[in-house]
Amino acid sequence: MKKIISFLLVAVMLVASLCMFTACSNEKTDGTTVSEDFKIGFIFLHDENSTYDKNFLEAAEAATAELGLKPEQVIFKTNIPEGNECYEAAADLADQGCNIVFANSFGHEPYMLKAAKEFPEVEFCHATGTTAHTENVPNFHNAFASIYEGRYLAGIAAGMKLNEMIESGKITADQAKMGYVGAFTYAEVISGYTSFYLGAKSVCPSVTMEVQFTGSWYDEALEKEAATKLLANNCVLISQHADSMGAPTACENAGVPNVSYNGSTKDACPNTFIISSRIDWAPYFKYIINANLAGEAIKADWCEGFEVGSVKLTDINEAVAAPGTKEAIEDAKAKLIAGEIKVFDASTFTVEGKALDSYKADVDTDADFTPDTEAIADGYFHESEFRSAPYFDVNIDGITLLNSMF
């Protein structure tokens, strides 16, 4: 009888312990647990009305749900400007007990860094920033993805469409001019539109491109105005690195093919949308959460691509895309992953009519943007290898900038 009673007491204690453990933890989809004390805070420049911010919001929701976090463990702050409001938001999230605070816009960086220095026990992670590798603040981190590879593939879709237009007699080869709506003349934007152009050029050698800058990441009126100007300049296909529906809407109204960014615009623009590339931030969010829970250091600079699912393309709109587009993209993607294609292969472009065999890039960014790192080796520009954020800022032949630098 005593043995039976002892056994029952042990069983009760085990059940109680299990209940206590369950009460203070959530089960992740991989069977491990996340403490209910864990919190993560997100700071977004805009809200779901911005395609850029919507992409981050959806990734955060997907990643935290997959890891089993409860709604009260995930705090979103939207419409946070690139000013001291970002520091105040970051400090508030730290005060609310967040283990990790993430911000998603370039101009948030100095304010995130300020907060990181003030709250050393909290990890501060920032997308598109450039200074984590030089500041050496242990709890401050930058992240990006090799989206230039995604833009290159989207450019192939554009080039295939241009070829179809040439072959059908709609345009001549010398009329294969694309337009591009860019936000700022930061390296991130230059890297993006150049990789898009080089992708198009890889299949349509006669292509040229004009770029109109808006001076804003998100301004629907300015983006629509920029696209309208490019269309008036006889651009026969438009793409963008800006965050609203301004350019896609202008293209749909004009019946001109469009390659969007950060998500499909097929529902709103069924007659002109071809494809879109985007960064999927869910792999990064899962990485930083898991690292924090395991007590592991988060990388100062993190940059991944197709291999981990950080760079993605939407489904092709077969009603608009040229025949063979899917096959051409799949072939080029396989070669990118295998290293057989380099997006910034120096043999595929010139600068003022000359080959580029050496280029000092501004990797260790300072106030004067002083070039400091040789970026060309083995015949190509090594983008996002010395830090996560892009630093390709070369103005290559074939691309014309229509307005001044911002």
Number of C-alpha atoms within 10 A of each C-alpha: 6 7 8 9 10 11 12 12 12 12 12 12 12 12 12 12 12 11 11 11 13 14 11 12 17 18 15 15 11 9 10 11 18 20 16 15 11 19 23 26 24 23 28 24 22 21 19 15 12 19 22 26 22 18 19 24 21 14 20 24 16 16 19 20 15 15 21 19 23 14 11 10 17 17 16 17 17 16 14 21 16 17 13 15 14 27 22 15 23 30 21 14 24 24 11 13 15 24 19 22 26 24 28 23 22 16 16 27 28 17 20 27 23 17 25 25 15 12 16 13 14 23 24 30 28 26 22 20 25 25 24 24 21 13 13 11 16 18 22 28 29 26 23 24 26 21 26 29 27 28 32 30 32 30 30 26 29 32 29 25 26 30 23 16 18 17 12 10 10 12 16 14 17 11 17 23 22 27 29 28 28 27 25 20 17 16 17 20 23 24 23 24 27 25 24 29 29 27 28 29 22 17 19 22 14 18 23 21 24 20 24 23 26 24 17 15 20 22 18 19 14 20 31 21 18 23 30 22 16 25 19 10 13 14 21 24 25 29 29 28 24 30 25 24 23 22 30 28 22 21 26 17 12 12 15 17 25 31 26 29 26 24 19 23 23 19 8 13 20 14 18 26 29 28 28 28 25 22 27 24 24 21 18 22 22 18 15 21 22 15 14 17 13 9 9 10 12 21 19 22 24 19 19 19 19 20 8 10 15 21 22 20 21 18 14 19 19 14 12 16 22 20 14 12 21 16 10 15 21 12 12 18 19 13 13 17 14 10 10 11 15 19 25 23 17 19 11 14 17 16 13 11 9 10 13 20 15 14 16 13 23 20 26 19 16 13 5 7 11 13 14 14 13 14 21 19 13 9 14 19 23 20 21 22 16 15 23 26 26 29 26 26 17 15 15 18 14 19 19 14 15 12 11 10 11 11
